[in-house]
C-alpha cells in the first residue's frame, strides 16, 4: 500500500500515526537480530517502516533483501531508500524491480552521502547527478506504481535568506517532478521545523510532510548525530541533559520527555502533521519509551489484521486462510507455497490445489545450532526425559523445541497446565490453541481484526504419540461426537473420523459490515504435506546426537514408531472438553503399564 | 442426488428414512395448493418425493413442470415416473431431457395403466411395449445419469406358483437390464410382503426394495384403492375398521395405528428394509399422523441444510450464499439469476458479477388477485391506515403484504412487538431478522445445518420511510458504530456508512469439521437490483386502486417519495440494540409533528 494513502486515511480519521526507520546491519547475526527486532517492534504499531540504502554499495543487496523479508515474511509495509551514490542506472533499476516484485510501493529518493573516503559528493559513471534525476527516472519508468518521497531539511531555516530561498526552490522543482511526500531530517528545535513548514508551504509545496524524530538514547549518540548534521540543539535541551550526561538512563529518561514534548507541539501546531517518523537507530527502547510517553498505542487492526502475519508481496496480499500446522513455522509455509498461482481468499481449497512444494525444495532445518540444541535439550535417554522437555516447554521453562522456534504464545499459556499434564501422560504436543467463544476483537490475548468484532477458536491439539496410547485415546475420542481427528504415521497412512469434504475452520472472526473471516483451518491434504516436515524435524533432532548414542536411539525410535495426530474439539463453548479424552486414555495407559510391569516383575 | 446413494448412506448409518409420492392435480389452483403442500410437507423430512406420470398424456407436461418446481424452487430431490402408455419415443426423450436439465436423477420406469377408455394395455405407434424396453432405452441413451426404479408387486404372492414364478422371472429380466431399486405397490399384509421379498431375493434379485405404504385416510378411499388393485386386506384390518367405517376420524385414527404397526414389522423383519415410501394421495394429514405414530422425526440437516431453500438444479447445487433482500420472494431471485454462469459458493461476489436479470425479463407481480388484494388490504387513505396494515402484518393478523406472500416466519415472531412498534412510528418494514448469538443448529426456531453446530444472525431491518424521519434516524444510527446501513431512493441514489469492500454476512453457522457457512449476506449491488423490485411492488399496489382515488394517491405518493433502507446491527449479542435508534428517531418525529401542528394551528 502506498504511504500517501495511509497518510490520507489518517488525516480523514484524524488519527496520529508513526513509522520506524532502520538501517542494514553489518553482520549476518546482526541481520537476524534486527529482523527479530523489527518483528517485535511491529507490535508497537508503526504504519510502515523504512530501510536506508547503504551508500557504500557493499550492503545494497542487503537493503533489497530486508525489504523482501519485511514485506513478505514480517508482513509490514516497507519504504526503501535509494541513493545516487555509487549507483549506475542499472543498479537502480535492479533495486526498483526487486522492490516492485516484493510488493514494496514506496521509495525515498536521495542523492545520498559522498562515497566512502571522499569529502565531496560525485556522480558515478552512468549514474544520476541530482536527486531530481532519480525522481524523474522512477516516474518515467514506473509510472504511478511507486510513491516517491524526498528528504526535507528544516535546518535550512538557519541558512542565510538567499541560500534558504535557493534550497526551497530546488526542493519545489524536485517535488514537481513527481514526489508524493517529504520525510524531514532530524531536528530538535520545534520552532525551526514549524517555520520551515510554513516557508515551504508559502512556496507552493502542498504534499504531506512527515517529521523525522530521533529519540535521545545516550549523550554521546545525541552529540554525534547533531554535530554530524549540524542540527540546532535548543538551550533547554542542553540545560536538561548536560548535568546528567554520564548517566545513560537519566539521559534517556529526560530525553524522552523532551522529545515527547516536541512531538506534542508538532501535532498541536495546526500545520496538518498527523504522522511521526522515528529514527530508531536499530534500537528498541528509546522509540518504545517515546511512544509510551506520548500515549500512542497501536490500534488492534494495525498490528493484527489476521491472527497470523500476512505477507505483503503482490500475489499473497489476498491470502486470508492458512492451515494451522505451520503456525510455529511460518517461514517454511511461505517457502513451500511460494510458487502457488493464487492463494486462498475466503475459502481454502476451492480455487487452488494445495500443491505444496517438496521438502527438499526449501529445506527443513532445526533453527538452533548443534551446540545451542544440546545446551537447550540436553541428552534425554528415556521417554520420561523426553516428555519432561515437552512439559518444560509448555510451562515456558524451555524456550524452544525442534518444532517451535519460540516459547509458547500468550494465548497458549491459558492452557499451559493442561498441556503440561497431557505431555506428562505421553502425548508430546507440538502445536495447540485453546477454545475461544467470541472474545472481543480488541482482546489483548486473543484479539485480531477490525474493531467491534468477535473472534472464535476451536480447541486444537497436535502431538506425537505411541500406538498403544493412541488406540486408547481414539476409543475415548469416539465417544464425543464433537471431536474430529486426523492420525498419520511416517509412512503416510492416514486415518480420520472427519468425512466432510472441505476443511475445518478452527479460527474465525465476525466483524461489522464484513463476511466471516476464517483465517486458520485444519485440512487433510495440508496435514499430509506437513507431516513430512514434522517427522523430518524429529529425525534431525536425533541426528544431532552421536551415532548409536542412547539419546539418538530414543528420539529416532520415538519418531519412527509414533503417530502424528491432530484433534479438533468442534464445540468451542467448553475450553476443557478437548482434554478429557486425553486424561482418561492417559490414566488407562498408566494402569496398563503398571499391570505389565507387575506381570513382568512376577 | 441419486436415490440409491441415499439408500446406501442410510443403510450405512442404520437410519430409517421415508419418501412421499404425489400425483399431478387436475386444476391450476390444485397445482398451486399441491406445491404449497409439498413445500410444507418437506418439513416432515422426506428424503425425496416422487411425482406420478399421468397416463392420459394430458397432464404429462405437468409432471415435468412439477419436477422442475420441486427440484429448483422447493429444493427437494425428486423422482419422476415415466410410463409407456400413449408415449411415443420422442415424448419419452423430451421428458427425460427435461428431467436431466432440472437436475432430476431418478426415474421410475413403468408400463403404466391401459389408455383412458380401454380395458387392455396397448402400445402406441413408435412407443414401447414393455417396461423393460423403457429401462433399456434409458440405460442405452443416458448411461448412468439416471437411477432407474421399477415397480414390484408383493400381491403376486397370492398368484398360483407358476404365475408367481413367471412374474419373478420377468422382474429379474427387467432388473438385469439396469435397474437400481424397486418401489413396491401398496399392501397391508405384512407377511405377504416379507415372503415376496424373500422369494425375489431367492431368485437372485439383490437391489434395494422400498415398500410402498398407503396411509388409511377414509373407509371409502381404503376400499376403493384395495379393490382396484386387488390388494389383500388382513382380517385384523377389517375387524378394526369396519365397526367405525362411518366415522372418518376414527378410521384415520385406527388406520394409522394399524399401518404403523405394519411399518414397524417391516423395519424389524431383518430383510434389510430401512425406507418407507408413502403414497400420500396428495393429502397431508394421514402421512403426518403415521410418521408421528412411528415416532419418525426429521433430522434437522435433512430439512434445512441452509436457512433458505436450496435449488437442486445442476448448476445451482453449489450455491451457498444469497442476498437477504429476496428472503420473502425466492422465486423472483431464482428467476432473476437463472442465467448466471456460476452461483456463489462460500463467498459472495468474488467469482461472479451479480448480473441480475432485468426487471422486465421475469416480471414483478403481486401474488394476490385484485379482488383478494382489496379484501386483504382495504382502502387505506392516510399514512396511519397504511402503517396500521404493516402493524397488523407484523402481529400476524394480516396474512400477506405486497412484499411478502406469506405471514411472518416463526423466527420473526420473536421480534413481532418491536417490529409493530417501529411500523407504528412510520418505518414500514418489508423484511427483518432478529439477532441470534449462537443457537444450537437443531434449535426449533433458528436452527439449520448439520448436528452439533451453532447458528448466528445479525439483526436486520429493511423498510420504507419518509425523508424527514429518515434523517432523524440516520443521526441516531451514526451514534452507534455497530450499525451499518444502505439508503436508496427510487431513482437509485445510494448512501451507506459501510465502506468495506465486500458483503456483510448476516447469517452464518459453525459446524463440526467444516468451514464457516455464511448463507445470507447484505451487499450494495444486490440491494440496488432489489430496490427496483421493491419500489415496483409498491407501484403495483397503488395501481390496484381506481385512478386518482385517495388510496391510489396515498400509496403512489408514499412509494415515490420514500427511501428504501436496510440496517444491520453488527453486534449480534444484543437483540434489542437495533431498535433503539428507531424508537428515539420516532419519538423526535412525533415531537416535531406535534410542534408543526401546533404552529399551523396557531
Interface residues (C-beta under 8 A of the other chain):
Chain A: X345 X346 X347 X348 X350 X437 X438 X451 X452 X454 X456 X481 X482 X484 X498 X499 X500 X502 X503 X504 X505 X508 X510 X511 X512 X513 X514 X515 X516 X518 X521 X568 X570 X571 X572 X573
Chain B: X345 X346 X347 X348 X350 X437 X438 X451 X452 X454 X456 X481 X482 X484 X498 X499 X500 X502 X503 X504 X505 X508 X510 X511 X512 X513 X514 X515 X516 X518 X521 X568 X570 X571 X572 X573
